[in-house]
Amino acid sequence: MRALVSVSDKTGIVEFAKELTALGIEIISTGGTYAKLKEAGVPAIEISELTGFPECLDGRVKTLHPIVHAGLLAMRSKPEHMQQLKDLGIETIDMVVVNLYPFKATILKEGVTRAEAVENIDIGGPTMLRSAAKNYQDVAVVTDPSDYEKVLSELKENGEVSLDTKFYLMQKVFMHTSNYDTMIADYLKKERGDHELPQTLTMTFEKVQDMRYGENPHQKAAFYREIGKKKGSIVDAVQLNGKELSFNNINDTNGALELLKEFTETTVVACKHGNPCGVGSADTLLEAWNKAFAADNVSIFGGIVVANANITLEVAQAMKPVFLEVLVAPSYDEDALELLRAKKNLRVLELKDIEVPQDANAYDLKKVNGGLIVQTIDSKLLNMDELKVVTDRAPSEKEMEDLLFAWKVVKFTKSNGIAIAKDKQTTGIGPGQVNRIWATKQCFEHADELIGEGAAKGSVLASDAFFPFDDCVEAAHQAGITAIIQPGGSIRDEDSIKKCNEYGIAMVFTGMRHFKH
């Protein structure tokens, strides 16, 4: 048997090669791998000795040779293939141990140039892997150092690698090369500044962890991360305490972080089942926490809390009595962290770049049966130049401040969504109803129930899409709402404007909606 060994990731390669040699397998090698094996005293034949052709073009051409690929692709079960090899004086290669130039590591380096990236596009490696994998019945092809032990075990026990294992290794090859090619294509797309949705969409992700289950215990789940610099996202967070994050934890925390990123002032967002349940902004984090908690001290139970400022001992003491699933902040004082760690099940995450926004051209994906719908993320809040006061009364400076606060919250509330706020605190949220009046009434009912009778009085209201009728304005008046922000654009806008004027409610149109399904 002969094995061709050429790896960029040299983890365990010397030990693996020694074991192969001990089993009587002849090793062929190239470049840096050959040098490393030779230094370790592992006998190997250099590739140029096999091909009779020197490596050239700075190593760009080493294994791209008929002697290599005929040795890999010849089907042992076909007498004519074997006769051709004999006539040509070519021997078979029975194992390929190859992993590719470190393209990912290269593009993740600070200040990497396009020339450096392109130079790290492997040509010979993927070609050998594909040749070997295509002839998997006869060739064992190993791309992952974690498979070395499995291959050695079968060789020692049976004198060969089983067909089932070869098939498994073949599958890993094409997953490996497709991942590699997708990284290259994605890098080139970004390098060109191409923001179009492509004719064919191929994406690649790396597994962060397997999960115990998905949304429900009968569903399988895993967590994957995009390849590249993803500062400010949950994949970049460091877990400091608590149980492993669940599928629902990650999904809900991501939603809370998206909302938090809309705020530059000190803010706390509490989230439950993908919807904000309490949001507060203030001069200090303790005040912001008190506002968010007071906004809905029921739904926050078992919820997610994210904050954009350092957690002090004082804040941790205020949070400790509340059962939370996840807490995320950019930093923690040591005494605060010590106190929080007393709650063994609380997942405490540190996300240093919590304020970094998502790339405006990032994709939002939704799987549908038999396909995928893709859009760019909803990265815009509104255009201040396009805000239009449509009522006789314009909002006061304070009302406008609260309107913009509520508009940020309703952007991340499931449609149909209504949010009311006062003094930079949510006083009610009505998410995910099948009509807007129900969402509006639910919002006021929750405010009365959670904060106290008449809690909505003096609040402002935000709606993620236009009012189809004036019934929402009527309900807003009865609840004591003083100002409304909504996209506008209904054929019945004039009815809502007239009703606002009748009650002295200020109303602003944004010209931009924020459906969230």
C-alpha positions, 0 to 999 in steps of 0.5 A: 500500500502507498499513501500520499500525505500532504497537509497544511494542518499538521496536527498529529501527522508525524504520529499518524505517518509513523503508524502507517510506516509500521504497518508497511505502508509507503509514504509519498509526501510534498513540501513542508509535510515532507520536510517535517516527516524527514525531520522526525525520521519518518521515511518518505518519498518526495513527490518529485521523485515519484513523478520525475518532475520537479515542483515549480512555480513557487510550489503551485505545481506539485501533484498535478501530474498523471502519475498521481491522478492515474494512481488514484483514479484507476479502478482496481476492479477493472482489468483494463485500468490495471493493464493501462497502469502497468503499460504506463509504469504507474503504481496505485496510490491507496490512501490520500491524507490531505487538508488544504491551504489555510484560506480561512486563516488567511482571510481572517488576518488583519490587513490581509491583501487580495494577493495573499488571499488568492495565493492561498487558494489551493489547487492541487489539494482539492484536485487530489481529494476529488480524484481519491474520493471519486474512487472511494472503493479503492482509496481511503481519503482522509481530510480530518485529523480526528479520523486518523485513529479510526483509520489506524484502528481498522488497518490494524484489525483488518489490514484495510479500511472498510468500504463503509468508512471509505464512503464516510470519508468520501462524504467528508471530502465533498463537504470539506471542498464545498465549504472551501470553495464557498469561502473563496466565492464569498470572499471574492463577492465581498472583495468586489463589493457585490451586494446583489442576491446571486443567481445561485446561493451557496453558504457555509457555516461551521458547527459551534456545538450540538444541542440537546434538542431544538425548539421542542425536545423531539427536534434535533438541533445544532448551532453554527457560525458564519465564517468571518469576523462577526463582532457584536453577535452572539457567536462571538460571546464568551459564556462565563456561567451557567448551563449550555445555551439552548436553541431557544436561548440563542434565538431569543438572545439574538432578537434582544441583541438586535433591538439593543443595537438600536440604542446608543444610550444606556439601555436594558432589553428584556425579551421573551419568546422572540419579543421584547417584553420590557425596555428601559433607557436611562443615565445609569444601568441600574435605572435602565434595569429598573425601568425594563423590569417594571415594564413587565415583571411577569413576562421577564420571568425565565426571559433574556436580558441584554444590556449595553453597559458594564454590570456592577455589583449594584445592578447584579444585586437588583437582578439576582432575585429575578429568574433569568435564562440568559444575561448578556453585557459587554463586561462585568465587575468581578464582585458582580460576576461572583454574585451572579455565578451563585445562580448556577443555571443563569447563563452569563455571557460577555460580549465585548463589542455588543454595540457593533451593528450587523452588516447592512448587506447581511442575509436574513434567511427563512426556510420554507418547505422545498425552498428558502426565502432570502432578504437583506436584514432590516438595517434601517430605522427611519430617515429623519428627513422623511418624518412627516407630522400629519396632524394639526398638533406636532409632538413636543420634544419629549413626545418625539423622544419617546416616539423614537424610543417606541419606534425602535422597540416596535421594529423588533416586535412580531407583527402585527406589533404595537409598542407604547412608551413613556419616559424612555420606558415601555409601558406596554407591548402588543405583539403578533396579533392577526389584526392591528386593533387586537394588538393595540387593545392587548398593549393597553390591557397589559399595561393596566395589568402589569404596571397599574390602572391607567398606565398607558396614560401620557404614553406615546404609541408606535405601530410597525405598519399603517392603521387600516382604520381609525379604530386604533386611534379611538382606542389610543384616545381612550387609553390616554395616548398623546402621540402616535408614530406609524408608517402611513400609506393606508387609503384610510390615512385621512380617517386616522388623521381626522380622528387624531385631530379630534382628540388632540393627538399628534401623529407622525408618519415615517414612510417606512414600515417594519413587518417582522414575521 
